[in-house]
Amino acid sequence: MYKLLLALALLLPLAHCRPQSYEDSHERLGYSFGYEISDEDSDENPLHFGHAEGRSDESDTTSGSYYVLLPDSRTLRVEYYVDENGFHPTVTYEGEAVYPESEEYSK
């Protein structure tokens, strides 16, 4: 009997240490981040890309954008938001496509 009481006395504090459910611990935490890279690759081609994203403490919606300089000199840009229904992107291209003049492309 003494062992049973000792085991219960030791296990009782553990019952209060159980993980909370998602509903109990759900907090809205805001954040924001961003980066941009401008450089050249090993063939001296320009590299230009970046990403920014954020969410406020009061919102369940995350929004952001990312972009990349394409080999044809246009910039691909994606503006998006994410909510309880999923990912909602808007894709645009900036600039005019320019293709290099070389013998490789003219064959």
C-alpha positions as CSV (number, residue, x, y, z in Angstrom):
1,M,0.0,0.0,0.0
2,Y,2.9,2.4,0.9
3,K,4.4,1.8,-2.6
4,L,1.1,2.7,-4.3
5,L,0.7,5.9,-2.3
6,L,4.3,6.9,-3.1
7,A,3.8,6.2,-6.8
8,L,0.6,8.3,-6.9
9,A,2.4,11.1,-5.0
10,L,5.2,11.2,-7.5
11,L,2.8,11.0,-10.6
12,L,0.4,13.7,-9.4
13,P,2.7,16.6,-10.2
14,L,3.4,15.2,-13.6
15,A,-0.3,15.4,-14.5
16,H,0.0,19.2,-14.2
17,C,3.0,19.2,-16.5
18,R,1.2,17.7,-19.5
19,P,1.5,19.7,-22.8
20,Q,-1.3,22.1,-23.4
21,S,-3.6,21.6,-26.3
22,Y,-3.2,23.8,-29.4
23,E,-6.3,25.8,-28.4
24,D,-4.9,26.4,-25.0
25,S,-1.5,27.7,-26.2
26,H,-2.4,29.3,-29.5
27,E,-0.7,32.7,-29.6
28,R,-0.5,35.1,-32.5
29,L,3.1,36.0,-33.0
30,G,4.1,38.6,-35.5
31,Y,7.3,38.5,-37.4
32,S,9.0,40.0,-40.5
33,F,12.1,39.2,-42.4
34,G,13.7,40.0,-45.7
35,Y,16.9,39.7,-47.8
36,E,18.3,40.7,-51.1
37,I,21.2,39.3,-53.1
38,S,23.0,41.1,-55.9
39,D,26.1,39.4,-57.2
40,E,27.6,37.6,-60.2
41,D,28.0,33.9,-60.8
42,S,31.2,32.3,-61.9
43,D,30.5,33.2,-65.6
44,E,29.9,36.9,-64.5
45,N,26.2,36.7,-65.2
46,P,24.2,38.9,-62.8
47,L,22.4,37.4,-59.9
48,H,19.6,39.4,-58.3
49,F,16.9,37.9,-56.1
50,G,15.2,38.5,-52.8
51,H,12.4,37.7,-50.4
52,A,10.4,39.6,-47.8
53,E,7.6,38.3,-45.6
54,G,5.7,39.3,-42.5
55,R,2.7,38.9,-40.3
56,S,1.3,41.2,-37.5
57,D,0.4,40.0,-34.0
58,E,-3.3,40.7,-34.7
59,S,-3.6,38.8,-38.1
60,D,-3.9,35.2,-39.2
61,T,-2.8,36.3,-42.7
62,T,0.9,36.2,-43.8
63,S,2.0,38.3,-46.8
64,G,5.1,38.7,-48.7
65,S,6.9,38.8,-52.0
66,Y,9.9,37.3,-53.7
67,Y,11.7,38.1,-57.0
68,V,14.4,36.8,-59.2
69,L,16.3,38.2,-62.2
70,L,15.7,35.7,-65.1
71,P,18.3,34.9,-67.7
72,D,16.3,36.8,-70.4
73,S,16.7,40.0,-68.3
74,R,13.1,40.1,-67.0
75,T,12.4,40.0,-63.3
76,L,9.9,37.4,-62.1
77,R,8.0,38.8,-59.1
78,V,5.5,36.9,-56.9
79,E,3.3,38.8,-54.4
80,Y,1.4,36.5,-52.1
81,Y,-0.7,36.1,-49.0
82,V,-1.4,33.0,-46.9
83,D,-4.6,32.6,-44.9
84,E,-6.7,29.7,-43.6
85,N,-7.7,28.9,-47.2
86,G,-4.1,28.4,-48.5
87,F,-1.5,30.2,-50.6
88,H,-2.6,33.0,-52.9
89,P,0.1,34.1,-55.4
90,T,0.1,36.9,-58.0
91,V,2.9,36.4,-60.5
92,T,4.2,39.2,-62.7
93,Y,7.1,39.8,-65.0
94,E,8.9,43.1,-65.2
95,G,10.8,44.3,-68.2
96,E,11.2,43.0,-71.8
97,A,12.9,39.7,-72.6
98,V,16.3,40.2,-74.3
99,Y,18.1,37.2,-75.8
100,P,21.8,37.2,-76.4
101,E,23.0,37.3,-80.0
102,S,25.4,34.4,-80.4
103,E,26.1,31.7,-82.9
104,E,24.7,29.2,-80.4
105,Y,21.2,30.7,-80.7
106,S,21.2,31.3,-84.4
107,K,21.7,27.7,-85.4
